[in-house]
Amino acid sequence: MSIPETLKARLSKDRPMTSITLRIPVDVVDSMKFIAPKRGFAGYQTLLKAYLSDGLRHDEAKYTSNAQTRLLDALKRHGVPQEVLDEATREISEAASK
């Protein structure tokens, strides 16, 4: 199974970074400072990044893979033969792996 290009890019150590400012309640930051070392993180900012990453991966899987599945289901309902759908899926997977 091939790794999608977006995941390959996300695993790269030299990808561009940006700084942002978030307003977070003090009690939430205090809770993250308490939880971070218990989860093996050096600090609360690393824990926050992990939370963001987990949520993003969940939503990306929900909204991107489901969109492809919904499209295939709609095409099937409109009479597109399964062989054509299978071939198109293979082509998309091959293109994503390049």
N, C-alpha and C positions, 0 to 999 in steps of 0.2 A: 504494500500500500504506500502510495506516495505522500509526501508531506506538502500540504498546500503552501503556495508562495507566501501568503500572509503569515503563516506560522514560521516559515524559514526566516523571514525578515524579523519577526519578533524574537527569535532565538539569537539573533546576531548581537554580539557584544558591543559593536561599534556603531550602532544606529544613533541618529541624532536625538538629542534630548532637549527639553524645554522646561523652564521653571514656571510654576503657577502658584497663585495664592488662593488658599481656601480659608473661609471663616468656619471654624468648627468649635462647638461649645467646649469650654475648659474641661467639664466633667467627662466628655467623650475622649479627649486627648489623655486625660488622667487614666481612664480605663484602658486605652491602648498602650500606655506606658507600662501599666501593670501586666497586661496580657502578653505583650511582645516577647519578653524573655521566657515566659512559660511555653510559648510556641516556638522558641528557638530563634527568634529574630533579635538583631542587635539593638533595634530601637523601634519606636512607634511609627516612624516614617516608612520603614521597611515593611512593617505590618500593614500599614495603610495601602502601600503599593500592592501587597499581596491580595488584600481585600478587593482593590480595584481590578486587578488582573483576573481574579476568580470570577467576579461578577461580569466582567467583559467577555471572558471565554464562554461563560454560560449563555449570555445574550447573543454572542456571535453564533454559537451552535444553534440556538433556538431560531434565530431570524435568518441565517444564511442557508443552513441545510434544509430547514423546513420550506423555505421559498423554492428550492430546487425540487423537493418532493411534491409540493403543491402544484408546481408547473407540470411535472411529469404526470401527476394524477389528472390534471385538467386536459392535457394533450391526449391521454388515454381515453378519457370520457368523450373526446371529440373524434375518436376513431383512429388516432395515430397508432399504427401497428407496434406491438411490443418490441419487435426486432429493431425498428427505427429508433425507439426510445433507448434501447440498450446500446446501440451504436453511438447515439448522441452522448449518452452518459460516459461511454468509454473515451470518446474524443475530448470531452471536457476534462476528464481525469488526466488524460495524457498531456493536454495543453497546460494544465495546472502544475504538472510535475516538471515541466521544462523551465 
